[in-house]
């Protein structure tokens, strides 16, 4: 009888040891999983953020290219701006945002639906009503002017000059963040025959 009690007691101790070992193993596995997740977050978190930043910049540059291409085509085709707008002293624009086709950026926006894309072309001959908004975007006022190109033995060529800014803002569609911005200054030159040409200037990124 005594040996049977010892056997049963030993059996219970053996089962208890197995249970304790199993619990310990589970705790170790959970701890290892947590550490692995933390390590992965440390490694992949910054990589994911960098990927997001790079995607914003790439999308902004693509949008700028599409809008620039449309603007150059429209200007060289003579559909904008109006010739009278090149005259010094011409009336400033109360709404200086140029209208472009609504579907111009649809394909790009569909391919990056996790991002919010805001693209615009602004006539820098804007009215005082627009000045506060222009200051918030750091867009200087640019009045129409004339450009004289001298020739040694001929009359100077006279060109009309207007200034525009192409601006693209890209940010996350799901969280609040400061947008990535590209801003490209553009001159539109009109010669004496009425032919117009776009001269892009430098692009600022921030």
Residue, then its C-alpha position, 0 to 999 in steps of 0.5 A: x500500500x505504501x509503495x502504491x502511494x509513493x508511485x501515485x505521488x511520483x506520478x503526480x509530481x511527474x505530471x506537474x513537472x511536465x505541465x510546468x515545463x509546458x507552461x514555461x515553454x509557452x512563456x518562452x515562445x510568447x516572449x520570443x515572439x514579442x521580441x521578434x515582433x519588436x525587432x521586426x518593427x525596429x527594422x521594417x518600421x523605418x523601411x516602411x516609412x522611407x518607402x512611404x516618403x519615396x512613394x510620395x515624392x515619385x507620385x508628386x513628380x509624376x503628377x508634375x510631369x503630366x500637368x507640365x505636359x498638358x500646360x506646354x501643349x495648351x500654351x503652344x497650341x494657343x489655347x492659353x493664356x490669352x494674348x491680352x494677359x501679356x500686356x503690362x498693367x493687365x488686370x490681375x486674376x481674382x481666381x488665379x487657378x488655371x482649370x485643367x481637365x478633371x480626368x487628367x490625373x485620374x489614372x495616377x490617383x487610382x494607382x496611388x489611392x492611399x495618397x491624396x494628390x493636390x495639383x495646381x497651376x497658379x497665374x502669378x498675376x493674382x489680385x490682392x484678394x489672393x495674396x494671403x493664400x499666396x503667402x501661405x504657399x510662398x508664391x510671389x506675385x509676378x506681373x506681366x512684363x516685356x522682354x527686349x532682346x537686343x541685336x547689333x544691327x537690327x531692332x530689338x525683339x520684343x517678347x511678352x512675359x507671364x509667370x506661373x507656378x506649378x505646385x503639387x502636394x502629396x500626403x497620406x489619404x489615411x492620416x494627418x501629415x505634412x504633405x510633400x510639395x514640389x513647386x516649379x516656376x514657369x515663364x510663358x514667352x510670347x513673341x511678336x508673331x503671337x507664338x508662345x513658349x513655356x520655359x520651366x524654371x527650377x523646382x523646389x521640393x519640401 
